[in-house]
Amino acid sequence: MTAVAWAAAVVLAALGLIVIGLVLFAARTARRAERAVPPLGRAVAVDGGRIQYLDHGSGPPLLLIHGLTGQMRHFTHSLFDLLERDYRVVIIDRPGNGYSTPPPPAGAAVAAQARTIAHFAEAIGLNRPLVVGHSLGGAVALALAVDFPDRIAGLALIAPATHPPPQVPPVFRGLDIAAAWLRFVIAWTVAVPLAIRNGPQVLATVFGPEPVPADFAVNGGGLLSLRPKGFIGASRDLVEARRHIGDMTERYQDIAMPVGVLFGTADRILDPAEQGGALVAKVPGVDYELVEGAGHMLPFTRAEDCARFIARMAQRVNAAETARSATLAARP
């Protein structure tokens, strides 16, 4: 073997060991994250997969849908306790997030996720809920409204993604990976150590200008984003949302149910005018509220404002449902 060939073999062997080390580190980190943050609630089979969900309380039904990189603990951390006294609160891990199984290749688009969630609601007997969607969960909630208007009674959207943003927020650009094979390779090699290194800066931006809760890693479920499957799910969600949110914006004018939007004026992830204001211009009668000085993570940082907003929307839904029932009863 020549000196060049020997050197090449040594370099390849070293690279192989580095890759193996990164894969083992990712797997170990994922196991530790899942031990620290176990699943909440239970799972139900839907569309060939499994949806993890929490179902508590009684009263008017609410369906809560989290955003990008999230899971149900984004709602259980601060908001859930304010709601379960008055409502039946159902919170899900969206397909491919938290402890729900990934969707099939054709099932990651916003409309496809909405279809799976509609089937989920039917499976557990959740009839015409008020859908609360945060961030990307707002886009999924809007897809429910345009594709399954008879299945839900209204929308309470918190810092929602309603239109394709001009560009991916800088903190999420590392997720913008279109090729599934490359997404998988990155997830199992460099994604986890980079997430650990950059995590504090990313969270400061996502929550800013408000502080990150001290217990976010466990009680907010933050550690679950340090799993390869968490990176894959978030990357897939981002790419599919960029491709497909624009497809439904022209249908917003057909939404006839009560719709409300709550945004922080200091949101660093989604622009209130580009997202909230643009929706108001297309949907008649939107209840639009701005929270002065608040950032993007309102379910954590402004839980009481969110609870009051949801209660107001629940009252609008109740009035609309009463009128709907009277109309149906009057039909011959």
Buried (B, 14 or more C-beta within 10 A) or exposed (E): EEEEEEEEEEEEEEEEEEBEEBBEBBBEBBEEBBEBBEBBBEBBEBBEBBBBBBBBBEEBBBBBBBBBBBBBBBBBBBBBEBBBEBBBBBBBBBBBBBBBBBBEEEBBBBBBBBBBBBBBBEBBEBEBBBBBBBBBBBBBBBBBBBBBEEBBBBBBBBBBBBBBBEEBBEBBEBBEBEEBEEBBBBBBBBBBBEBEEEBEEBBBBBBBBBEBBEEBBBBBBBBBBBBBBBBBBBBBBBBBBBBBBEBBBEBBEEBEBBBBBBBBEBBBBBBBEBBBBBBBEBBEEBBBBBBEEBBBBBBBBBBEBBBBBBBBBBEBBBEBBEEBEEEEEEEE
